[in-house]
Amino acid sequence: MATVLKAFDKWKEFLNDRVEQAHKAGMNDETIKNLAVQIGDFLANKVDPENNEERILKSLWDVADEQERKTIAGLMVKFVTPGK
């Protein structure tokens, strides 16, 4: 269990770093969310889930419509960005 949590924390840290870099590059929250949707689509279509958390997220993504995917992407960005 500690390995999964450690890997999850590493993933959150990685995503937070990318969001911070995007903000520093002048991207607004809407642009970042749109990029997160594109990345989510890519991952859902091209990358096999490696753990239960990824499988759940892929399952949610697969049944979501476009607006729901934007919501998921926005929540993921918000989840890893403290104070947002």
C-alpha positions as CSV (number, residue, x, y, z in Angstrom):
1,M,0.0,0.0,0.0
2,A,2.8,2.4,0.8
3,T,4.2,2.0,-2.7
4,V,0.9,2.9,-4.3
5,L,0.5,6.0,-2.1
6,K,4.1,7.0,-2.7
7,A,3.6,6.7,-6.5
8,F,0.3,8.6,-6.2
9,D,2.0,11.4,-4.3
10,K,4.8,11.5,-6.9
11,W,2.2,11.8,-9.7
12,K,0.4,14.6,-7.8
13,E,3.7,16.4,-7.4
14,F,4.6,16.0,-11.1
15,L,1.2,17.3,-12.2
16,N,1.4,20.2,-9.7
17,D,4.8,21.1,-11.2
18,R,3.4,21.1,-14.7
19,V,0.5,23.3,-13.7
20,E,2.8,25.8,-12.0
21,Q,5.0,25.9,-15.1
22,A,2.0,26.5,-17.3
23,H,0.9,29.4,-15.0
24,K,4.4,30.9,-15.1
25,A,4.4,30.6,-18.9
26,G,1.3,32.8,-18.9
27,M,-1.5,30.2,-19.4
28,N,-4.8,30.9,-17.7
29,D,-6.8,28.3,-15.8
30,E,-9.2,27.7,-18.8
31,T,-6.3,27.0,-21.1
32,I,-4.7,24.6,-18.6
33,K,-8.0,22.8,-18.1
34,N,-8.4,22.4,-21.9
35,L,-4.9,21.0,-22.1
36,A,-5.8,18.6,-19.3
37,V,-8.8,17.4,-21.3
38,Q,-6.6,16.7,-24.3
39,I,-4.1,14.8,-22.1
40,G,-6.9,12.9,-20.5
41,D,-8.2,11.9,-23.9
42,F,-4.7,10.8,-25.0
43,L,-4.2,8.7,-21.8
44,A,-7.6,7.1,-22.0
45,N,-7.0,6.1,-25.6
46,K,-3.3,5.2,-25.6
47,V,-2.2,4.2,-22.1
48,D,-3.3,1.1,-20.3
49,P,-4.1,1.7,-16.6
50,E,-1.5,0.3,-14.3
51,N,-3.4,0.3,-11.0
52,N,-6.9,0.5,-9.5
53,E,-6.9,4.3,-9.3
54,E,-6.0,4.6,-12.9
55,R,-8.6,2.1,-13.9
56,I,-11.3,3.9,-12.0
57,L,-10.3,7.2,-13.5
58,K,-10.3,5.7,-17.0
59,S,-13.7,4.1,-16.4
60,L,-15.1,7.5,-15.3
61,W,-13.5,9.2,-18.3
62,D,-14.9,6.6,-20.7
63,V,-18.5,7.1,-19.6
64,A,-18.3,10.9,-19.3
65,D,-19.5,13.3,-22.0
66,E,-17.5,16.3,-23.1
67,Q,-18.6,18.6,-20.3
68,E,-18.1,15.9,-17.7
69,R,-14.6,15.3,-19.0
70,K,-13.9,19.1,-18.6
71,T,-15.1,18.8,-15.1
72,I,-12.9,15.8,-14.3
73,A,-9.9,17.6,-15.9
74,G,-10.6,20.7,-13.9
75,L,-11.0,18.8,-10.7
76,M,-7.7,17.0,-11.3
77,V,-5.9,20.3,-11.8
78,K,-7.6,21.7,-8.7
79,F,-6.8,18.6,-6.7
80,V,-3.0,19.0,-7.3
81,T,-2.9,22.8,-6.9
82,P,-3.1,23.8,-3.3
83,G,-5.0,27.0,-2.6
84,K,-7.0,26.9,-5.9
